[in-house]
Structures are given as C-alpha cells and as structure tokens.
Amino acid sequence: MAQLLSDAVTLTESQQLVQTSVRDVCSNFDHQYWRNQAEAGDYPREFVDTLVDHGWMGVLIPEAYGGAGMGTRETVVMMEEIAANGGGFSAAQAVHGGVYNSVPIVEYASEELKRDLLPRVADGEASIQAFGLTEPNAGSNSTAIETRAESDGDEYVINGQKIWTSRVDVSDYIVLVARTTPLEDVDKRTRGISMFLVDIDDAIEQGALEMEPIPKSASDFVHSFELWFDDLRVPAENLIGVEGEGFYQVLDGLNEERLVIAAECIGLGRLALERAVDYANEREVFDRPIGSNQAVQHPLAEAYARLQAAKQLTYNAADRAASDEDVDLGAYANAAKFLAADAAYEAADAAVQTHGGFGIATEYDVERYFREARLTRLVPITQQLALNYLGENVLGLPRSY
C-alpha cells in the first residue's frame, strides 16, 4: 500500500527532503526491532545513533552552532515519519526531548553556553533529553512548583522533587525549572521561576540527585523517573535566560512544540491504520477477506477521515507559525493536538478491533499502538486542558480553573 495520507497536504521542497531522508533512516528498523525494544524495555539506542549520524538531533539548532537550522514545518514532517514508519509515538518520544530541549538554550542561554553546548548536541557528543518541570504537588498547575533554587555566591543551590521526568537515563543534561522566588513573595504567580542546565553526572557525583524509575504500561522503552534534588550545586552561568522569567521562557515555543506532538500522534494513527488495512485485506473468514465487511471497513474509513483532517490542520498551523502573520497559534496548536490525539486513538482502537482476538497478541503490535494512543490523550497536556484553552481564549467563555 502506498504511504497513507501521503497526499493529504502539499509539502515544500525542504519538507519533501526531510520526508525522504527520515523514511530512509527508518527503513533500517523493522517491526521486529521495535517489538524487541518494547518487550525488553530497552531504549532504541541504535535508532537514535543513526538519527544522530544523519544530523537530525540538531534539526532545530542554528547552522552557526553546527545544526541544520530548520523549523517547525520541517520538524512536524520528521516526527510524523518517525512515528509512522514502525516505531510509533514512543519512537518519536525517544528523541523528542533531545530535539526540543535545545530550543531554550538557543533562545535564552548565554553566548558562552551556546558555543560550548550546542555544537556538541548537534553532532551527538552531548544530549539534553530531559526536561524537569512537573511536580507531584503541582501537576498541571506549573506555577505551584515547590523546587527551590537559591543563589549562593557563584552557584545556585537546588532542593526539591520532580516527577514524570523522562529519558534521564539516556541524557547528559536536564533543563530544570525551579522557583528562585517563593510563590508567596511574587506579585504574579508566573514570576519568580527560573530555568537551569543541570549536568547529570555532576549531580550524581555530588550525591545530590536521587532518581527512581516509574513503572508504567505505555511507552515501554522511554523511561520516566521521579527525581529528588538535595543541595544540588549548579554554577551560576548555568542559569538559562533571565532569573525569574523562566515561566515565560517555558511558554515561548510551547505552541510550536505542541504542533510537533500532534504530528507524532498522526504518525502513530497512520501506522495503526496501515497495519489494520493490511490485515483486513489478508485475513480471510467465510472464504473472503474480512475487509469486505462494512463492519470492518467503516471504522477504518472513519479513522482515515479523522487523521486526514487532523493532518491538514496541523500542517496548516505549522505553515502559519513559520509566516509573518499575526495568528493565534495557541488556538491552532491546542485544536491540532486535541484532534490528532483523538484521531490516533480511534485509529488504534479500530486496528485492535480489526484484528479480533489477535488484537491483544503482542506479535501484531496493534495492542502497543493502542496503549500509546491512550497516552497521547494525557500528554503533554490532557485533552480537557486543550479544550479549556479553546473555551476561554477562543470562545471567550469564563476561566474554568
């Protein structure tokens, strides 16, 4: 079958190059490879190293620092293709942090830090796979974080706890968000928050970082952790941007990253739908392919329609983000994430149903796609929070939280 949804949008020359190149990389990693990684819970190191060798970890790093100097329009293609060509949402998530955590460094770090770190990230010598924001007592209310960073001479001393910090085990650095001014001492909840670059090996050598993996039932080979920081000392030069302005720095670029996550959902949906269509054409019961039954056809056709709509919105929004238009990108990004996650879920559910009893057999992979699709309705924000944004900021309804 030709690549599903290949003609859903018109790609630029640059996007076509990305699509061809990433598909070529992914072609070396078949379904069995991803099945093995999932069953063993092993990070797909060989796949990531191949992406590094082809320069894809530096896709968002400017050429002046050794990167590819590309933007959101190219990154949505990259991540959709990684997810669609066998690895699913987890494969995209295996490298998502490594690609996007360089952005705060590019935008806000000192020139000295940029010149030291970014070329090493671009050529794979260093990785910034982990981003520490979420805390057990704050959840989605990011301004309620309690992790503190206090200035002490030419260092900051950090104490606190993070949860759901992913890929710490395969990263050299964490971009860590902490309060430099207590919540009760700021005139606005969004102030007094700062970003830091934390060297993980140094933190472990100090005895200031404890990490515990979180057992979970999705994204088998992308591990998440609970972290505790105890008097961690970080050089003052590792402050990213302006002290106290970290919350705004986190928000900057968040909508474009959300579009890329929508693209990852679409890739997962494509993968699930292609596997379902193949099975529906091959599997014969009552002397005919099961795909000849409308009870099988219609859910798959509906999934296709949902994925096509989500893809057109996501790519249109990526184009608008790259333009000089004055556009409410938050509205596009939240709508795209909502639709793409739902489309991926419906496609994965239809794929399991199409396979009948084999839908829960790991050798057919669709049960893994379904678990991942359920996850997309929770991360990076829940579907309900995406709707909250649209209700309040687009429809003008009263704030609900």
N, C-alpha and C positions, 0 to 999 in steps of 0.2 A: 504494500500500500504506500502511495506517495505520502510524504510528510504531511500529517494532518494540520489543517489551518495554515498551510504554507502561503496561501494567497489571501489570508484574512486582512492583511494590511500591506501597503506598498513600502518596501524598505529602501532607504537611501543606499548609495554605493558603499558607504562606510559600514552601514548595518549589514549589508549582504556579505561583506568581507568577514565581519565578526561571526555571522551565522555559519559560513563555510568553514572558518578556522576552528570554531568551537566544536562543530559537528565532527570534524576530522579528529580532534583530540578525543572526543567521547567515543568514537568508533572503536578505540582500542580497549574499551572496558564494557564487556557484555553483561547480560542479565545475571549470569552465574557469578561474575565478580561482585556485583552489588549484593546479591543474595548471600554470598560468603561473608562479606563485610558486616551485613546486618546480623547474620546468625552468630558471628563471633564477637560482635560489638566492637570491631576494630576500625579505627579511623582510616579513611581511604588514602593513606599516605602516597601510594604510587600515583593515584589520580591527581592529587594536589601537586605533587612534584612535577608531573607532566604539565599541568597548567602553569606552574612557576617557570619551567623551562621555556614555555612559549610566551612568557611575559604577561600573563593575564592577571597576576596578583597586583600588578601596577597599573591596571587599566584606568584608574581614576587619579593617578599621580601625574603631575605635570611633566612634560618632556624634560624640562630644565633639571629635574631631580631624577631622571632616569626612567620615568614611567611612560605610558602610552598617551597620556593627555586626552583621554576620551571622556565622555559624559554620560548622562542618564540614558540618552537614546541608544547608545551602544551597549550599556550595561543591562538594560532590560532584555536585549537580544541574547547576550551572553548567558544570563541566568535562566532565561526560559529554555534555552537549548541544553544547558547542563541538566536541568530537571527533566526535560522531555526525552533525553537520549539515554535513559536507562537508570539514572541514579535517583530520580525523584526529588522531592522537596529537600530530603536530607542531604543529597549531594550538593545542592546549591547552598544549603546552610553550612556545609562543611567548609566553605570558602567565603561565605557572605561577610563574616566579621573581618577576615583578612583583607578583603577589598574595601569595606566601608569604614573601618576604624582608622584608616589613614586620612580620611577626609578632615576630621578636626585638627590633625597635625598640619595638613596643607593649609587650612583656612586660618588657624589661630596660633600655632606654635611659633616660637622664636626662630629667626633665620638659622641660628646655630643648630638648633634641634632638628630643623628640617633637613639641613645639609648632612647632618650626621646619620639620621634615621631613614629618611625616605628612599635614598638610593639603595640602601640595604634591604628595605621591604620590596622594592621593585625587582631586585634581582634574586630574591628568595633567601638572602642571608639572615634576615630577621623577619619576625611575624608579629602582627598586632591583632590576634584573632579574638581577644576577649574584651568585653565592654561591661564594666561593673556599675550598674545603676539600681536595679530592683532590690528592695529590701523586704524582709518578712513583715515588718510593721507598717510599711508604706504601700506596697502593692503598686497599683496604677497611679496612686497619688504621689508623684515623684517629688514634689516639693516637701513632703513629710519625711524625707530620708533623715536618718539619725547619725550616719557615719560622719565623724568629725575630723577635720584636718586643721591643726593648729600650728601657726608659724613659730619656729624656734631657731633663731639665728639664720643660718643659710639653709635651713631644712624645714620641711613640714613633718609633723608627727600625726599619723593617721590611726584612728581606732574606730572599729565598727564592724558591721556584718553585711554581707550581700548574699543574695540568693538567685538562683537561675542564671548564674554567670556561665556561659558556655565556652567550650574549647580552651579552657585554662590549661589543660593538659597538653595542648599542642601549640602553645603560644609562648613567645618570648616576653611580651608586654601585655599589660592590661591598661586600657583607658578607664580610669576610676573617677567616679563622681562623688564628691563629698561636700559637706557643709563646712565653710570656713567662717560663717557667722551663724550662731544658733537661730532657729526659726523665731523664737520669741524676741530676738533683738533686731529683726528686719522690719521695715515698714511695708514690704510687699513680699508675699510668700516665695515669689520666684527669684528673689535676690539672695545673696549670701551663699550661693552654690558655686563650686569650682571644679575644674577638670584637671586630672594629673596623669602623667605617664608613669606607670609602675613597672620596674624591672622585676619579673617574677623570680628569677634565680637569686637576685639580690635580696628580695623579700624573704625567700626561704632560708638563705644563709643567715639573715638576721634573726631567724626564728620568730618572725613577726607575721607570718601568713600560715594559717591552717586551712586546709581545703578538704571537703567531703563530697564525693560524688552522690548525685541524687538518682536513685533507681527510678526508671520511667519506662513507659510502654510505647513510645514513638521516637523517631529519630535515633534508631538503635546505635549508630556509630558516631553520633555527635553528642558528646558527653556534657552534662550540665552539673554545676557544683554550687555548694554553699560555702562561702568564704568568711573567715574571721580575721580581722586585722588587729594586732596587738602592739601598739607603739611602733608601728612601721615608720621608718625614717626615709623620706623622699627628698632628693635635692630640690632646692627652690627653683632651679632652672627647669625642672620637670613640670612646673605649672603650665598648663596649656591655656593660652589666652589671658584674659583679664580676671584677676581674683574677684569672685562674687558674681561674675557674669556667665558662669558655666551653664545655667539652665537655658539661657538664650542661645548659647553655642550648641547645646544639645538639639534644640528645636531647629536651628538652621540646617537645612538639608534633610530634615526628617521626612518631609513630604516626598522628595525625590527618592529617598531610600524606600519609602512605602510603596512607590510605584514599582520598584525593582522586586519587592516581595510579592506584589500582585503578579508580576511576570513569572516568578518562581511557582506560584500557585497554578497559573495557566499551563506551565510546562508539566507539572505533575498531572493535571487534568488531561492533557494531551496523551501522556504516557499511559494512563489508566484506560482511556478511551481506545487507544490503538490496540492495547492488549485485549480488550473486550471484543472489539470488532474482529480481530484475527481469530479469536476463539469462537465467536459466533458463526464465522464462515467455515471453520474447520470441523467443529463438533457436530456430529450427526446423531439425531434421535428420531425414531419413526421414519428412517430412510431419507431424511432431509436435514440440511443444516439448521441448527436451532435459530440462526439469524433470520430465517424465512418467517418466523413467527412475530407478529406485531407486538406481542407482549415483551419480546426481547428487543425488537427494533426501536420502538418508540422511546424507551428510556435512554438509549444510546443516541438517538437523533436529538432528543431534548438536551442531553449533555453537550452535544456538538454546538447546538444553537447558543447555549449559555456561555460556553467557552469562547465562541466567536465574538459575542457581544462584549464580554469582559476584555478580550484582547484588543478589540478596536478602541475601547475607552482607554485602556492602559497605554497603548502606543500613541493615541492622540494626545493624552496628557503629557507623555514624555516629550512629544514634539512641542507642545505649548511651553513646557518647562525650559526647553532649550531656546525658545524665542524671546524677543524683547517685549512680548505682550504683557500687559498688566492683567494677570489672571489669578483667580483664587485657586491656587494649586492645592490647597488643603482640601477643598471640595472635591476636586478630581481624584486626589490621592486616596482619600477615605472611601469614596464611591468605588474606585477601582479595586482597592483591597477587599472591600465587602463583597463585590460581585465575583471577583476572581476566587476568593476562598470558598464561596458558596458553589461556584461552578466546579471547582476541583472536588469538593465534597460530593456533589451529585454525580460527577463522572466516576469517581472511585466507588461510590455505592452501587452504581449501575454495573460497574465492572465485576464487583463481587457477586451481584445477583445473577449476572450473565453466566458466571462460572458454576452456578449451583453449589453443590457441596464442595467442589474443588476451590471455591472462592476463599475458603479458610485454610487451604493447603499452602504451606509456605513456598512450595516449588513453583506455584503460579504467580507469586509476587503481589497479586492484587490486594491481599489482606494487609500487606505492608503499606501499599499506596493508601488504603482506606484509613489506617491509623495515622499516617502523615497528613492526610486531608482533614481529618478531625482536628489535628493540631493547628492547621492554618486558620481555624476559626477562633483560636485563642491568642496567637502571636502575630506580630509583635504587640498588637492590641486586640482585645476581643471585638467580635462583630458589633456588640452593643455600644462600645465606646466609639466605633466608627460612625454608628448611627447617631450617637449623641452629638458628635461634631456637626453632622449634616443638619440635624434638627435645630441646633442652636445657631450655628453660623451661616447656614444657607437659608433655612426656612424662617429664621427669626423667632423661634419658639423660646420660652424661658429656659434658663440654665437648669439642668436636672440634677446636678451634683455639686 
